[in-house]
Amino acid sequence: MRLFTEHPEAVGETYGEHLHFATSTGLGMVLGGLACMVHGFLPFLCTSTGSRAIVAAYARLSAGAREERMHGFEADFAGSGD
């Protein structure tokens, strides 16, 4: 079981949170890659989709991005108990 929880805990997430984060990030990267392939064949389509996918993935994965996301969630959750 530790194989499934060690890394998520290291980044401050549960297994479910990590699963959602990783799969949604990966899906965005796959779709961005497909858009790049379409753009290669049809250069007038998807002219910035791949670049936007890269920027979005970097923003999600860069140092501190997860901490900011989790801190925002904790702040939202703490404020909802009123």
C-alpha distances in whole Angstrom, upper triangle without the diagonal:
4,5,6,7,9,12,12,12,15,17,17,15,13,11,14,16,15,15,18,20,19,20,23,24,23,26,28,28,29,31,33,33,34,37,38,38,41,43,43,45,47,47,49,45,42,44,41,38,36,37,36,33,33,34,31,28,30,30,27,25,28,27,27,27,23,25,28,26,24,27,29,26,26,30,31,28,30,34,33,33,37
4,5,5,6,9,10,10,12,14,15,14,12,11,14,16,14,15,19,19,18,20,23,23,23,26,28,28,28,31,33,33,35,37,37,38,41,42,43,45,47,47,48,45,42,43,41,38,36,36,35,32,31,32,30,27,28,28,25,23,25,24,25,25,22,22,26,25,22,25,28,25,25,29,30,28,29,33,32,33,37
4,6,6,8,10,11,12,14,15,14,13,10,14,16,13,13,17,17,16,18,21,21,20,23,25,25,25,28,30,29,31,34,34,35,38,39,39,42,43,44,45,42,39,40,38,35,33,34,33,29,29,30,28,25,26,27,23,21,24,23,24,24,21,22,26,24,22,25,28,26,26,30,30,29,31,34,34,34,38
4,6,7,8,9,11,13,14,12,10,7,10,12,10,10,14,14,13,15,18,18,18,20,23,23,23,26,28,28,29,32,33,33,36,37,38,40,42,42,43,40,37,38,36,33,31,32,31,27,27,28,26,23,24,25,21,20,22,22,23,22,19,20,23,22,20,23,25,23,23,27,27,26,28,31,30,31,35
4,6,5,6,9,10,10,9,7,6,10,11,9,11,14,14,14,16,19,19,19,22,24,24,25,28,29,29,31,33,34,35,37,39,40,42,43,43,44,41,38,39,37,34,32,32,31,28,27,28,26,23,24,24,21,19,21,21,20,20,17,18,21,20,17,20,23,21,20,24,25,23,25,28,28,29,32
4,6,5,6,9,10,10,10,9,13,13,11,13,16,16,15,18,20,20,20,23,25,24,26,29,29,30,32,34,34,36,38,39,40,42,44,44,45,42,39,40,37,34,32,32,31,28,27,28,26,23,23,24,20,18,20,19,19,20,16,17,21,20,18,20,23,22,21,25,26,25,26,30,30,30,34
4,5,5,7,9,9,9,9,12,12,9,11,14,13,12,15,17,16,17,20,21,21,23,26,26,26,29,31,31,32,35,36,37,39,40,40,41,39,35,36,33,31,28,29,28,25,23,24,22,19,19,20,17,15,16,16,16,16,14,15,18,17,16,19,21,20,20,24,25,24,26,29,29,30,34
4,5,5,6,5,6,6,9,8,6,9,11,10,10,13,15,15,16,19,20,20,22,24,25,26,28,30,31,32,34,35,36,39,40,40,41,38,34,35,32,29,28,28,26,23,23,23,21,18,19,19,15,14,16,15,15,15,11,13,16,15,13,16,18,17,17,21,21,20,22,25,25,27,30
4,5,5,5,6,8,11,10,9,12,14,13,14,17,18,18,20,22,23,24,26,28,29,29,32,33,34,36,38,39,40,42,43,43,44,41,37,38,35,33,31,31,29,27,26,26,23,21,21,21,18,16,18,16,15,16,12,13,16,15,13,15,18,17,16,20,21,20,21,24,25,25,29
4,6,8,10,11,14,12,11,14,16,14,14,18,19,18,20,23,23,23,25,28,28,29,31,33,33,35,37,38,39,42,43,42,43,40,37,37,34,32,30,30,28,26,24,24,23,20,19,19,17,14,15,14,13,14,12,12,15,15,13,15,18,18,17,21,22,22,23,26,27,28,31
4,6,9,10,13,10,9,12,14,11,12,16,16,15,17,20,20,20,23,25,25,26,29,30,30,33,35,35,36,39,40,39,40,37,34,34,31,29,27,26,25,22,21,21,19,17,16,16,13,11,12,11,10,11,8,8,12,12,10,13,15,15,15,18,20,19,21,23,24,26,29
4,7,10,12,9,9,13,14,12,13,17,17,17,19,22,22,23,25,27,27,29,31,32,33,35,37,37,39,41,42,41,42,39,35,36,33,30,29,29,27,24,24,23,21,19,19,18,15,14,15,13,12,12,8,8,11,11,8,10,13,12,12,15,17,16,17,20,21,22,26
4,6,8,6,6,9,10,9,11,14,15,15,17,19,20,21,23,25,26,27,29,30,31,33,35,36,37,40,40,40,41,37,34,35,32,29,28,28,26,23,23,23,20,18,19,18,14,14,16,15,14,13,9,10,13,11,8,12,14,12,12,16,16,15,17,20,20,22,25
4,5,5,6,8,10,10,12,14,15,16,18,20,21,22,24,26,27,28,30,32,33,34,36,37,39,41,42,41,42,39,35,37,34,31,30,30,28,25,25,25,22,20,22,21,17,17,19,19,17,16,13,14,16,14,11,15,16,14,14,18,18,16,18,21,21,22,25
4,6,5,6,9,10,10,12,14,15,16,18,20,21,22,24,25,26,28,30,31,32,34,36,37,39,40,40,41,38,34,36,33,30,29,29,28,25,25,25,22,20,22,21,18,17,20,20,19,18,14,16,19,16,14,18,19,17,17,21,21,19,22,25,24,25,29
4,5,5,6,9,10,11,12,14,15,16,18,20,21,22,24,25,27,28,30,31,33,34,36,38,38,39,39,36,32,34,32,28,28,28,26,23,24,25,21,19,21,21,17,17,20,21,20,18,15,17,18,15,14,17,18,15,16,20,19,17,20,23,22,23,27
4,5,5,6,9,10,11,12,14,15,17,18,20,21,23,24,26,27,29,30,32,33,35,37,37,37,38,34,31,32,29,26,26,26,24,21,22,22,18,17,19,18,14,14,17,18,16,14,11,13,15,12,10,14,14,12,13,17,16,15,18,20,20,21,25
4,5,5,6,8,10,10,12,14,15,16,18,20,21,22,24,26,27,28,30,31,33,35,36,36,36,33,30,31,28,25,24,24,23,20,20,20,17,15,17,16,13,12,15,16,15,14,10,13,15,13,12,15,16,14,16,19,19,18,21,24,23,25,28
4,6,5,6,8,10,10,12,14,15,16,18,20,21,22,24,25,27,28,30,31,33,34,34,35,32,28,30,28,24,23,24,23,19,20,21,18,16,18,18,14,14,18,19,19,17,14,16,18,15,15,19,19,17,19,22,21,20,24,26,25,27,30
4,6,5,6,8,10,10,12,14,15,16,18,20,21,22,24,26,27,28,30,32,32,33,33,30,26,28,26,22,22,23,20,17,19,19,16,14,17,16,13,14,17,19,18,15,13,16,17,13,13,17,17,15,17,20,19,18,22,24,23,25,28
4,6,5,6,8,10,11,12,14,16,17,18,20,21,23,25,26,27,29,31,31,31,32,28,25,26,23,20,20,20,18,15,16,16,13,11,13,13,9,10,13,15,15,12,9,13,14,11,11,15,15,14,16,19,18,18,21,23,23,25,28
4,6,5,6,8,10,10,12,14,15,16,18,20,21,22,24,25,27,29,30,30,31,28,24,26,23,20,18,19,18,14,15,16,13,10,13,14,10,10,13,15,16,13,12,15,16,14,15,18,19,17,20,22,22,22,25,27,27,29,32
4,5,5,6,9,10,10,12,14,15,16,18,20,21,22,24,25,27,28,28,29,26,23,25,22,19,18,19,18,14,15,17,14,12,15,16,12,13,16,19,19,16,15,18,19,16,17,21,21,19,22,24,23,23,27,28,27,30,33
4,5,5,6,9,10,11,12,14,15,17,18,20,21,22,24,26,27,27,27,24,20,22,20,16,16,17,15,12,14,15,11,10,13,13,10,12,15,18,18,15,14,17,17,14,16,19,19,17,20,23,21,22,25,26,26,28,31
4,5,5,6,9,10,11,12,14,15,17,19,20,21,23,25,25,25,26,23,19,21,18,15,14,15,13,9,10,12,9,6,10,10,8,9,12,15,16,13,12,16,16,14,16,19,19,18,21,23,22,23,26,27,27,30,33
4,5,5,6,9,10,10,12,14,15,17,18,20,21,23,24,24,25,22,19,21,18,15,13,15,14,10,11,13,11,8,12,13,11,11,15,18,19,16,15,19,20,17,19,22,22,21,24,27,26,26,30,31,30,33,36
4,5,5,6,8,10,11,12,14,15,16,18,20,22,22,23,23,20,17,19,17,14,13,15,14,10,12,14,12,10,14,15,13,14,17,20,21,18,18,21,21,19,21,24,23,22,25,27,26,27,30,31,30,33,36
4,6,5,6,9,10,10,12,14,15,16,18,20,21,20,21,18,14,16,14,10,10,12,10,6,9,11,8,8,11,12,11,12,15,19,20,16,17,20,20,17,20,23,22,21,25,26,25,26,30,30,30,33,35
4,5,5,6,9,10,10,12,14,15,16,19,20,19,21,18,14,16,14,10,8,10,10,6,7,10,9,7,10,12,11,12,15,18,20,17,17,21,21,19,22,25,24,24,27,29,28,29,32,33,33,36,38
4,5,5,6,9,10,11,12,14,15,17,18,19,20,17,14,16,15,11,10,13,12,9,10,14,12,11,14,16,15,15,18,22,23,21,21,24,25,22,24,28,27,26,30,31,30,31,35,36,35,38,41
4,5,5,6,9,10,11,12,14,16,16,17,17,14,11,14,13,9,8,11,11,8,11,13,12,12,15,17,16,17,20,23,25,21,22,25,25,23,25,28,27,26,30,31,30,31,35,35,34,38,40
4,5,5,6,9,10,10,12,15,15,15,16,13,9,11,9,6,5,8,8,5,7,10,10,10,13,15,15,16,18,22,23,20,21,25,24,22,25,28,27,27,30,31,30,32,35,35,35,38,41
4,5,5,6,9,10,11,13,14,14,16,13,11,12,11,9,6,10,11,8,9,13,13,12,14,17,17,17,19,23,25,22,23,27,27,25,28,30,30,30,33,34,33,35,38,39,38,41,44
4,5,5,6,9,10,11,12,13,15,12,10,12,12,9,8,12,13,11,12,16,15,15,18,20,20,20,23,26,28,25,26,30,29,27,30,33,32,31,35,36,35,36,40,40,39,43,45
4,5,5,6,9,10,10,10,12,8,6,9,9,6,6,10,10,9,12,14,14,15,17,19,19,21,23,26,28,25,26,30,29,27,30,32,31,31,35,36,34,36,39,40,39,42,44
4,5,5,6,9,10,9,11,9,7,8,9,7,5,9,11,10,11,14,15,15,17,19,20,20,22,26,28,25,27,30,30,28,31,34,32,33,36,37,36,38,41,41,41,45,47
4,5,5,7,9,10,12,10,9,11,12,11,9,12,14,13,14,17,18,18,20,22,23,23,25,29,31,28,29,33,33,31,34,36,35,35,39,40,39,41,44,44,44,47,49
4,5,5,6,8,9,7,7,10,12,10,10,13,15,14,16,19,19,20,22,24,24,25,27,31,33,30,31,35,34,32,35,38,36,36,40,41,39,41,44,44,44,47,49
4,5,5,5,7,5,5,6,9,9,9,11,13,14,15,17,18,19,21,23,24,25,26,30,32,29,31,34,33,32,35,37,36,36,40,41,40,41,45,45,44,48,50
4,6,6,9,9,9,10,12,12,11,13,16,16,16,19,21,21,22,25,26,26,28,31,34,31,33,36,36,34,37,40,38,39,42,43,42,44,47,47,47,51,53
4,6,9,9,10,11,14,14,14,16,19,19,20,22,24,24,26,28,29,29,31,35,37,34,36,39,38,37,40,42,41,41,45,46,44,46,49,50,49,52,54
4,6,6,8,9,13,13,14,16,18,18,20,22,23,24,26,28,29,30,31,35,37,34,36,39,38,36,40,42,40,41,44,45,44,45,49,48,48,52,53
4,5,7,7,10,12,12,14,16,17,18,20,22,23,24,26,28,29,30,33,35,33,34,38,37,35,39,41,39,40,43,44,43,45,48,48,47,51,53
4,7,6,10,12,13,15,16,18,19,21,22,24,25,26,28,30,31,34,36,33,35,38,37,35,39,41,39,39,43,43,42,44,47,47,46,50,51
4,5,9,9,11,13,14,15,17,19,19,21,23,24,25,27,28,32,34,31,32,35,34,32,36,38,36,36,40,40,39,41,44,44,43,47,48
4,6,5,7,10,10,11,13,15,16,17,19,20,22,23,25,29,30,27,28,32,30,29,32,34,32,33,36,37,35,38,41,40,40,44,45
4,6,8,8,10,12,13,14,16,18,19,20,22,23,24,28,29,27,29,32,30,29,33,34,33,34,37,38,36,39,42,41,41,45,46
4,6,5,6,9,10,11,12,14,15,16,18,20,21,24,26,23,25,28,27,26,29,31,29,30,34,34,33,35,38,38,38,42,43
4,5,5,6,9,10,10,12,14,15,16,18,20,23,25,22,23,27,25,24,27,29,27,28,32,32,31,33,36,36,36,39,41
4,5,5,6,9,10,11,12,14,15,16,18,22,23,21,22,26,25,23,27,29,28,28,32,33,32,34,37,37,37,40,42
4,5,5,6,9,10,11,12,14,15,16,20,21,19,21,24,23,22,26,28,26,28,31,31,31,33,36,36,36,40,42
4,5,5,6,9,10,10,12,14,15,19,20,17,19,22,21,20,23,25,23,24,28,28,27,30,33,32,33,36,38
4,5,5,6,9,10,11,12,14,18,19,16,17,21,20,18,22,24,23,23,27,28,27,29,32,32,32,35,37
4,5,5,6,9,10,10,12,15,17,15,17,20,19,19,22,24,23,24,27,28,28,30,32,33,33,37,39
4,6,5,6,9,10,10,14,15,13,15,18,17,17,20,22,21,22,25,26,26,28,30,31,31,35,37
4,5,5,6,9,10,14,14,11,13,16,15,14,17,19,18,19,22,23,23,25,27,28,28,32,33
4,5,5,6,8,12,13,11,12,15,15,14,17,19,19,19,22,24,23,25,28,29,29,32,34
4,5,5,6,9,11,9,11,14,14,14,17,19,19,20,23,24,24,26,28,29,30,33,35
4,6,6,9,9,7,9,12,11,11,14,16,15,17,20,20,21,23,25,26,27,30,32
4,6,9,9,6,7,10,10,9,12,14,14,15,17,19,19,21,23,24,25,28,30
4,7,8,6,7,10,11,11,13,15,16,17,19,21,21,23,25,26,27,30,32
4,6,6,8,10,11,12,14,15,16,18,20,21,22,24,26,27,28,31,33
4,6,8,8,10,12,13,14,16,17,19,20,22,23,24,26,28,30,32
4,6,5,6,9,10,10,12,14,15,16,18,20,21,22,24,27,29
4,5,5,6,9,10,11,12,14,15,17,18,20,21,23,25,28
4,5,5,6,8,10,10,12,14,15,16,18,20,21,23,26
4,5,5,6,8,10,10,12,14,15,16,18,20,22,24
4,6,5,6,9,10,10,12,14,15,16,18,21,23
4,5,5,6,9,10,11,12,14,16,17,19,22
4,5,5,6,9,10,10,12,14,15,17,20
4,5,5,6,9,10,10,12,14,16,19
4,5,5,6,9,10,11,12,15,17
4,5,5,6,8,10,11,13,16
4,5,5,6,9,10,12,14
4,5,5,6,9,11,13
4,6,5,6,9,11
4,5,5,7,10
4,6,6,9
4,6,6
4,6
4
